[in-house]
Amino acid sequence: MLTEPELYFIEPQDKAIISGPVKVVFGLKDFGVAPAGYNINNTGHHHLLINVDFPIDFTKPIPADSNHIHFGKGQTETILDLPKGEYRLRLLLGNYVHIPHSNPIYSEEILITVN
């Protein structure tokens, strides 16, 4: 039986209250990670969405700005220096040209507070 890929946060946990820089660790199950530009079946690379409303247009490349952070080298974690406040975070996997897969793979949204 085939299982659906799962994208999730290892860190931080939902509703976490964090002081200082925010360490974000991405989790991915039943799918692979490959850098942007490499068209390899059943792989993609991570994008971190900050305070982005869903749904988005999954047929277009994921924007690259302060709310859509690309990890095109295949990174699986990052450190964010966010100002104090509340944030909604979601992970979205993109293919080799930063477009979500035909069956989009994204995480549940989590909420964090930076104090």
C-alpha positions in Angstrom: 0.0 0.0 0.0 1.4 3.4 -1.0 1.4 6.1 1.6 1.0 9.8 1.0 4.1 12.0 1.6 4.0 14.0 4.8 5.6 17.4 5.4 5.8 18.6 9.0 7.7 20.6 11.6 10.1 18.9 13.9 10.9 22.2 15.5 9.3 24.4 16.7 6.2 22.9 18.1 2.7 24.4 17.5 2.0 27.2 20.0 5.6 27.5 21.1 6.8 30.7 22.8 10.3 31.4 21.8 13.0 33.9 22.9 15.7 34.9 20.5 16.3 33.3 17.1 13.9 30.6 16.0 15.3 27.3 15.0 13.1 25.6 12.4 13.6 22.0 11.4 11.7 20.5 8.6 10.4 16.9 8.5 9.5 14.9 5.4 8.2 11.4 5.2 7.9 9.1 2.1 9.4 11.7 -0.3 12.9 12.9 -1.1 14.8 16.2 -0.9 16.7 17.4 -3.9 18.1 20.9 -4.7 16.2 23.2 -7.1 17.2 22.5 -10.7 17.4 18.7 -10.3 14.3 17.0 -11.9 14.3 13.8 -9.9 11.1 11.8 -9.4 9.5 11.9 -6.0 11.7 14.7 -4.7 11.4 18.4 -4.1 12.8 21.2 -1.9 11.4 23.1 1.1 9.8 26.5 1.2 8.8 28.1 4.5 5.7 30.3 4.4 5.4 32.9 7.1 1.9 34.5 7.6 0.8 33.3 4.2 -3.0 32.7 3.7 -4.0 29.4 2.1 -5.0 28.3 -0.4 -2.4 29.7 -2.9 -2.2 29.1 -6.6 -0.4 25.8 -6.8 0.1 26.1 -10.6 2.6 29.0 -10.3 6.1 29.2 -8.9 6.3 29.9 -5.2 7.3 33.6 -4.8 10.7 34.4 -3.2 10.3 37.2 -0.6 10.3 37.6 3.2 7.1 35.6 3.5 8.1 32.8 1.2 11.6 31.6 2.0 13.2 29.2 -0.4 15.6 26.4 0.6 16.7 25.5 -3.0 20.0 23.9 -1.9 18.1 21.1 -0.2 18.4 22.5 3.3 16.2 20.9 6.0 16.6 23.5 8.8 17.2 27.2 9.3 17.5 29.9 12.0 15.1 32.8 11.7 15.7 36.2 13.3 12.1 37.3 13.7 10.9 40.4 15.5 8.7 39.9 18.6 5.2 38.9 17.6 2.9 36.1 16.6 3.6 34.1 13.4 1.9 31.5 11.3 4.3 29.0 9.7 3.7 26.4 7.0 6.0 24.3 4.9 5.4 23.8 1.2 7.4 21.5 -1.1 8.3 22.7 -4.5 9.6 20.9 -7.5 12.8 21.6 -9.4 11.4 24.9 -10.7 9.8 26.0 -7.4 6.2 25.0 -8.5 4.2 22.8 -6.0 3.7 19.2 -7.1 0.5 18.3 -9.0 -0.6 16.8 -5.7 0.7 19.6 -3.4 2.7 18.5 -0.4 2.4 21.0 2.5 2.4 20.9 6.3 -0.3 21.9 8.8 0.1 25.5 9.8 1.6 26.1 13.2 1.5 29.2 15.4 4.5 30.5 17.3 5.1 33.6 19.4 8.5 35.3 19.6 9.1 37.3 22.7 
